[in-house]
Amino acid sequence: MAETLPLPATSMVNAALPAPRSQVLRNVALAVVGSLLIIAAAKVKVPFWPVPMTLQTLAVLGLGAAYGARLGAATVALYIAYGLFGLPVFTNTPPVAAGPLYLLGPTGGFLIGFVAAAAIAGWAGSRGASLWRLAGGVVLAEIVLMAFGFGWLALGAQMASGATGIGFAKAWAAGVQPFLLGDLIKAALAASLVGAGWSVLKRRG
């Protein structure tokens, strides 16, 4: 009896949508669609405790886990590029003006962290990964995202007053602690959605 070889690891979107003749065009289309989804998620505010939350982190982690590390990170980078060119794609634009200087503001570290988080989630979400690896990878992606945001806010962010950073205690209290519960819920939801997607694909063969 012939031994069944394991299927090679790939992203969920590659398994669901095999590349046509031009994989580049398909990936560009997926990156554009994904970046528009992140924009929409950034503008949605959900009432929550202790602060309202957007769905931006859910979109970043979910797309990363579904797209794979490279395409997921490229999709988030495309989203950030829109903002650098002045398009109002970030959560608080308007009233804050988008553009290159936006990354020097208090949320710049979180935006850069989105790219790393999408890449880590993409690594965790490949075919053949266990549910524990998927969940653990998405949580790790969230931790890295928060670390980028926390470090930049505490040490490097150019605040409205012109001061450099706000210190560790204030950065934790204002930039991390109020968002921990909501982001952990979004991380769990992202892992659950991608895990469910893989289950559907496996049933389809």
N, C-alpha and C positions, 0 to 999 in steps of 0.2 A: 504494500500500500504506500503510495507516494506521500511523502511528508509535505504538509502545507507550509509554505514559507510565509513568514509574517509580512504584512504590507509595510512599505516604507513609511517613515514618519512624514507627515505633511500637515499643512494647516487645514482647518475645517472648510475654509472657503475654496481651497484647492480641491478638496475632496468633493465638495458640492458642485463646483463650477469648474470642470476641467478646462485647461487653457485652450482656446481656439488657436488658429494659425499664428496669431500674434499675441503672445503672452504679455508683451509690453503694453499694448493698447488695453488689454483687459485689466491689468494692474493699475494703469492710469485711471481708467473708469472707476474701479473700485476705490482708489484713493480719493477721487473727487467725491464720490457718493459718501464715503466714510467721513470725510472732512465736513461735508454739509450736515451730516448727522451730529457731529460734535458741536457745530455751531448751534443747531437747534437745541441740543441738550444743554448747552451753556446758558441759553436764554430761558429755560424752564426753571421756575422756582417752586419747590414743594415745601409746604409748611412742615416744620419739624422742630424737635427740641434738641439742643438749646437754641439753635439758629436755623433759619430756613436753609434748604440745600438745593443745589442744582443737580442735574443729571449728567454733568460733564464727565465726572470721574467714571460713572457707569459706562458711558459711551467709550471712553478711552480704554478702559480695561477690557470691556466686551469686544471691541473691535480688535484690540491687540491679540486677545486670545483666539479670536476667530480668523484673523488675517495672517497670523504668524509674525515672527519677530521683525523681519525686514519690512514687509509691507505695512504692518501695524505702525512701526516707528515712522515710516515715510508718510503715512496718512496723517499722523499727528503733526509731523514737521510741516506738511502742506497747510494744515489748519493754522499753525503759528505764522507761517509765511503770509497768509491773508492779512493777519493783524499787523505784521511788520510793514506791509504796504499801505496801511491806513484804513483797512476795512474794519467796521465795528463788529468783530466776531467774538470778542471776549465777553465774559459775563457782565462786567461793569462798563462796557463801551456801547453807547454813551451812558453816563455823562463824561467819563474819562475818555480822552482822545487816544485812539490806537496809533501805532507807529513804532519805529525802532526804539524810542525812549521808553516805551511801555515796559520793555523787559527789565529796565532798571528800577521799576517800581516794586511795590511790596509783593505782588503776585508773580513776578518774573521767574523766581525759582520754581514755583509750582508748574509753570508752563514748560520749562525745560525738563522738569521731572516727569511730565506727561510722556515725553519721548522715551525716556528710560523705562517707565512703567509699561508702556505698550510693548516694548521689546521683550521685557521679562515675561509679561503675560502671554506673549506670542510663543516664547519658548515653552511655557508651561502647558499651552493648549494644543500641542501637536498630537496627531493620531497615535494611539498606543499609550499615551500618558495615562496614568492612573488618576482616579478622581482626587486622590490625596495630593498628587503632584499638581494637578490643575488648581485645586483650592489653595494649596500652599504657595504656588507660584503667583497666583493673583494677590494673595495677602502680602507676599514679599514685594510685589510690584507696588502695592499701596504704601508699604513702609518706605521704600526707596523714594517714591513720590513725595511723601511727607518729609523725608530727610532733606531732599533738595529744597523744598519750600521753607522748611524751618531754618536751615543753614543760611539761606540767602536773606530771609527776613531778619534773622538775628544779627548777621555780620555784614551783609553787603548791600542791602536794598537802600536805594536813595529815596528817602521819604519826602513828603511834601515840604517839610521844614528844611530839607537839605542835609539833615544829619545822616550819618552812615549807620544803618542798622538800628535795631531797637533793643538789643540784648536778648539773652537766652530766655529769661523768665517771661518777659513781655511777648516774645515771639511764640513761646509755647502757649501762653494764656490766650493770645489773640488769634494766632494763625494755625494752631494744631488742635488743642484740646476741644474747642467747640465743634470741630468737624469730625472727630474720631468716630463717634457712633454712627453717624450717617455714612461715612466713607466705608466703614466695615460692612455695613448692610449692603452698600452698592457693590463692594467687592464680592460678597457672598452671592448676590444676585447675578453678577456677571459670570461667575464660575458656574452657577446653576444653569444659566441660559446656554452657555457654550457646552456644558456637559449634556444637557438635554438635546442640543443640536447634534452632537456626535451620536447619541443614542438613536435618533431618528435616521441618521445616515447609515448606521450599522444595520438597522432593521431593513433598510432599503437594499442593503447589499452593496 
